[in-house]
Amino acid sequence: MPKDRPETELDRELEDMPPELRWREWMRRIEAVLFASAKPVPREDLARVVGKGPSVDLLIEDLIADLEGRSFEVAQVAGGWLLRTRTAYAPAIRAAADVGDQDLDLREFDVAVLAAIAYHQPITRDGLKDIFGKEISRDLIGRLHARDLVGTGPRSPRRGAPYTYVTTEQFLVGFDLETLEDLPDREQMADAGLAE
């Protein structure tokens, strides 16, 4: 929920309802907010639609249980929660719906560059060149930027102050990560045959 919007009249406490109906109404409010939001919704924003007593985390847990067996789920990514279709239904969606630019459609090298940015951010193109042993094209960085997977970080504190690159919230969402701390460590990458 945008923080600059005026507060609307909303009975958060629902004191006129029996406790079990109150809890269900709070769950449905959270579900409605997640359904309507295009981005992960942080805990603080969800807390605005429920009373002072209930735990947003417990309401989310009950909502997750309530959605068990459905075609969509609650996912915790990028510091908040969102509703998304379960991966088992991806083929059906691709067959019948226009998913357009939602599919990341990344090549192996694109993913490698994204991983380098994620692990070494903020990083310059020269830093990427040091990692890969070759120049990383502006086109590749531009494609990743156009998909909102990378953004411009602070200027490098060296001569010429080149731009640096960092990952974005969309990177976390696209790769199902809550924070960058959820990235696999080097040992896990080596075990999977993805790193030396």
N, C-alpha and C positions, 0 to 999 in steps of 0.2 A: 504494500500500500504506500503510495507516495506520502511522505511525511509533511509536505507543504499544504495538503488539503485540510480544510477545516473539519473538525470532528462533527460527525452527524449524530443525531439522536439515536442511540442504540442501547437497548436494555441489556447490559452485559451480565448482570447478576441473575436475572430470570427467577427472582425469588417467588413469584406466583406459581411456578411449576414444581411438580414433584421432583426430587433429586434425580431419579433415573431418566426422566424426560429432559431435564435441564442438561444432563451430561450428553445425551444424544443430540440435543439442539446445538451445543457447543461443538460437538464433532462435525455436524453438518455445516456449521458456519466455517469451520476450518477447511472442510472439503470444498465448499463453494469458493473460498478465497484462493485455494490452490488451483482449482479448476479454471478460475478466471485469470490467473496470473501467467504471464509468458516467461517469467523468471522465477528462480527459487525464492521463496518467501521466508525471511528470517523469523526466528522465535519472537522477537519483540513486536513484529507486525501482527503475528497471529495472536499474541496476547491481547491485542486491542479489541478482539471480537468475543472474548470470553470474560467471565467474572474474575475477581481478584483471587479467589481460592483455588481454582483448578490448575493443574500442571499441564502446560502445553505438551510436554513430552509424553505424559500419560494419555492425553487426548489423541495425540498422533499414534501412539502404540495401539490404542483401541480402534482408530480409523484404519490402520494397516490390517489389523485382524478382521475388521468388518469387510474389507475389500478382498480378502483372501478368496481365490478362485475366480475373480473378475478379470477382465481383459486389461485393466490398468492397475497401477500401484502408486504408492507414495514412495518417493526416493529422496534421500537426504544427500544433497550435493551443494557445493559452492556456498556453504554457510547457511543453508536454508532447506526448505522442502518444496517439492513440486510433484504434480501428478503426471505420470507418463504411461504410455502403453507398454505392456510387458513385451519383452523381446520375442517371445514365442509367436507373437502376432505380426511381426515385421513383414513376413512374406505376404500376408493377406492385405496389409496396408499398402505395400508397394504395388500389389496387383490391382487395387481398386481406387486408391486415393492419390492425389497429386501432392507428393511430399517435397517436391521442388528442391530447394536448397537445404533441406533438413539433413539429407544424407551427406556426411562429411566427405566421402569419396576421395580419400587421401591415398597417395602412393606411398610405398614403403619409405622412400627417402624423405618425403614430407613429414611422416611420422617421426623419423629419426631427427630431423631438424627441430620439430616441436619438442621432442624429448630433451634435446640439448638445451633449448631455450628454457624449458621447465626446470631442469636441474642446475643451470648455471645463471639464471636471470638475476639481475639485468645483464644482458650480454650484447656485444656489438657484432656486426657482420664480420669484423676481423677476428673476434673471439670464436665465432662459428667456423671461420676459415681455419683457425688453429686446430679445432676439433676434427674437422672433416678433411683437412689437407687440400681443400680446394675452395674457390670462391663460391659463396651462396648467392644465387641470383636475386636481384631486387624483385623479379617477377614471382619467385617462390614466396618471398616474404610478403609481397603484395597479395598473393592468393590466400595465405594464412591470415593476413590482416582483414581481407574482404570477408572471410568466413568468421571473423571476430574471435579467432583462436589466439592471436597474439595482438599486442598493442605496443605503443611506443612507451618506453620507460624513461627514466631520467637521462639527461645527456651525460656521456662518459666524461670523467674529470681529467681527460688527457687532451693533448694538443688537437685542436679542431673540434673538440667536444662532439664526437659522433653520437648519433642516436643509439640507444640501446633498445632491446626488445624484451618483453615480458609476456607471460601468458595471461589470459583473461578469465573472467567468470565463465564465459561460454566454453573455454577449454576444460574447466572443471566439470561442467555439465556434460559436455560431449564425451568425456572419458570417464564419467561416473565417479568423480572424486569429490569428497567433501572439502578437503584442503590439499595444498601441495604436499603436506606431510603424508598423504596417502599414496604418493608415488612409490613404486617399488624401490627398495634400496639396491645398491650395486650388486650385492651378493644374490639377491632374488633375480636380478636381470641376468647375471652370469649363469645361474642355475637353469634359467629358461633358454639359455643359448642366445641371448640378445645383446650381451656385452662381454667384453674380455675381462 
